Amino acid sequence: MSGQFRIQTEHLGKKFGHHWIFKNLNIEFKTGEHTAIIGPNGSGKSTLLQIIARTEAATIGNISYMLNNTSIPTEHLYKYISIAAPYIDLIEEFTLSECVKFHFKFKKSRAGISFAEFISDVLDMKKDSAKTIKFFSSGMKQKLKLALALYSDTPVLLLDEPTTNLDQNNIQWYRDEIEKCANNKLIIVCSNIPHEYFFCSHIVNL
């Protein structure tokens, strides 16, 4: 999905109870820019990402989403945004094959990758294709979440602590795969671990 995508936050704030997590955030994200959101625990990194993904509501402020200077309605955002995070659940009653096929009914896959290649070459899980997701290890689930997000043909990629539960081999897999898909995407990574956002040239410190 080509074009210039832009996300603009205006005076964005989030409050839980009487405590402001963050307030008055004015940030612009654009296609081709890769941004790391860093900060201490409790600073609101994950909350901000969820607000951008529209899975959490802001307390104050607005966010605009533009593709080639045309506003994107909120109900159509799912076509343009892919997200991977430890707190996002997979449908655990599905097998791996069912999960992948279901996901790509709603998101177009990156050009040139077939279902079989995704299972065997990208995930290296051909032997697990008929295995039910609930029997996957936490690392296998995280790798699957990442692969589904990385290989969706969307202009926006949101990642929260992407290497959570991954072993060293799969951390390297993440590094290799993110470099393959980084061009011409708007990418936001929430993390305090440099190897998760090594490719980001913009840093937002909450």
C-alpha positions in Angstrom: 0.0 0.0 0.0 1.9 3.1 -1.3 1.6 6.8 -0.5 2.6 9.3 2.1 1.0 8.5 5.5 1.1 11.0 8.4 0.0 10.7 12.0 -0.3 13.9 14.0 -1.0 14.1 17.7 -2.4 17.4 19.0 -2.3 18.3 22.8 -2.7 14.6 23.5 -3.0 13.5 27.1 -4.0 10.4 29.1 -5.1 10.4 32.8 -5.7 7.3 35.0 -7.7 8.4 38.0 -6.2 11.6 39.2 -2.8 11.0 37.7 -1.7 12.2 34.3 0.5 9.6 32.5 1.4 12.2 29.8 0.0 15.5 28.7 0.1 17.9 25.8 2.0 15.7 23.4 2.4 17.2 19.9 4.2 14.7 17.7 4.2 14.1 13.9 5.0 10.7 12.4 5.5 10.3 8.6 6.2 7.6 6.1 9.8 6.7 5.9 10.5 7.8 9.5 11.2 5.3 12.2 10.6 6.5 15.7 11.5 4.9 19.1 9.4 5.9 22.1 11.5 5.4 25.2 11.1 6.3 28.9 10.9 4.7 32.3 8.3 2.2 33.3 5.0 3.9 33.8 5.8 6.8 31.5 3.0 5.8 29.1 4.9 4.2 26.2 2.4 1.3 25.7 -0.5 3.5 26.4 0.5 6.0 23.8 0.9 3.3 21.2 -2.5 1.9 22.0 -4.0 5.4 21.6 -2.3 5.7 18.2 -3.7 2.3 17.3 -7.2 3.4 18.5 -7.4 0.5 21.0 -7.3 3.0 23.9 -9.0 6.4 24.2 -7.1 9.6 25.0 -8.3 11.7 27.8 -7.7 15.0 26.0 -6.4 15.9 22.5 -6.8 14.6 19.0 -5.0 12.4 16.5 -5.3 12.8 12.8 -4.4 10.2 10.2 -3.7 11.3 6.6 -2.9 9.4 3.4 -1.7 11.7 0.6 -3.3 14.6 2.5 -6.6 12.8 2.7 -8.1 12.1 6.1 -8.6 8.4 7.0 -11.9 7.7 8.9 -11.3 5.9 12.2 -13.4 2.8 11.1 -11.0 2.3 8.1 -7.7 2.5 10.1 -7.4 -1.2 10.5 -6.5 -1.4 6.7 -3.5 0.9 7.2 -2.1 -0.1 10.6 -0.4 -3.3 11.8 0.6 -3.8 15.4 2.5 -6.4 17.4 2.6 -6.3 21.2 2.9 -8.9 24.0 -0.6 -7.9 25.4 -2.4 -8.5 22.1 -4.0 -11.9 22.1 -4.0 -14.5 19.3 -7.1 -16.7 18.8 -5.7 -19.6 20.6 -8.3 -22.1 19.4 -6.9 -21.7 15.8 -4.2 -23.8 14.4 -1.2 -21.9 13.0 -2.5 -22.4 9.4 -6.0 -21.1 10.4 -4.5 -18.2 12.3 -2.4 -17.0 9.3 -5.2 -17.5 6.8 -7.7 -15.6 9.0 -5.3 -12.7 9.5 -4.6 -12.3 5.8 -8.3 -12.2 5.0 -8.3 -8.7 6.6 -4.8 -7.6 5.7 -3.1 -7.9 2.4 0.2 -9.7 2.6 3.4 -8.1 1.3 4.0 -8.8 -2.4 5.8 -11.9 -3.4 5.1 -14.0 -0.3 2.9 -17.0 -0.5 1.1 -18.8 2.4 3.5 -21.7 2.2 6.5 -19.5 2.2 5.2 -17.5 5.1 4.8 -20.7 7.2 8.0 -22.4 6.2 10.5 -19.7 5.3 9.4 -16.7 7.3 8.2 -18.4 10.5 10.2 -21.7 10.1 7.2 -23.5 11.6 6.1 -25.8 8.8 6.1 -28.7 11.3 3.7 -26.7 13.5 1.2 -25.7 10.8 -1.5 -28.0 12.3 -0.7 -27.2 15.9 -3.2 -25.3 18.0 -1.9 -21.8 19.0 -2.7 -22.4 22.7 0.0 -25.1 22.8 2.7 -22.7 21.4 5.4 -21.4 23.7 5.4 -17.7 24.6 8.3 -17.1 22.2 6.5 -18.9 19.3 3.4 -16.7 19.9 5.5 -13.5 19.9 7.3 -14.5 16.8 4.0 -15.2 15.1 2.6 -11.8 16.2 5.6 -10.1 14.8 5.6 -12.0 11.5 1.9 -11.2 10.9 2.6 -7.5 11.5 5.8 -7.3 9.5 4.4 -9.1 6.5 1.1 -7.2 6.3 1.0 -4.6 3.5 0.2 -1.6 5.6 1.9 1.8 5.6 2.1 1.9 9.4 3.8 -0.6 11.7 3.5 -0.3 15.5 5.7 -2.4 17.8 5.7 -2.6 21.5 8.7 -4.4 23.1 9.0 -6.6 20.0 11.6 -9.1 21.3 9.7 -10.0 24.5 10.1 -13.8 25.1 12.3 -14.3 22.0 15.6 -16.2 22.3 18.8 -15.0 20.8 18.2 -16.7 17.5 14.8 -15.1 17.1 16.1 -11.7 18.3 18.4 -11.9 15.3 15.5 -13.0 13.1 13.6 -9.9 14.2 16.6 -7.6 13.4 16.9 -9.2 9.9 13.2 -9.0 9.2 12.7 -5.4 10.3 15.4 -4.3 8.0 13.7 -6.0 5.1 10.4 -4.2 5.6 11.5 -0.8 7.0 11.7 1.1 3.8 8.7 3.3 3.0 6.9 2.5 6.2 6.0 4.7 9.2 7.3 2.7 12.1 6.9 3.4 15.8 8.7 1.2 18.4 8.0 1.4 22.2 11.1 0.1 24.0 14.0 0.8 26.3 16.1 -1.9 24.7 18.4 -0.6 21.9 18.5 -3.7 19.9 14.7 -3.4 19.4 14.9 0.1 17.9 18.4 0.1 16.4 17.1 1.2 13.0 15.2 4.2 14.4 16.6 7.7 13.7 14.0 9.6 15.7 13.7 9.3 19.5 10.7 10.5 21.7 11.5 10.3 25.4 8.5 10.3 27.6 
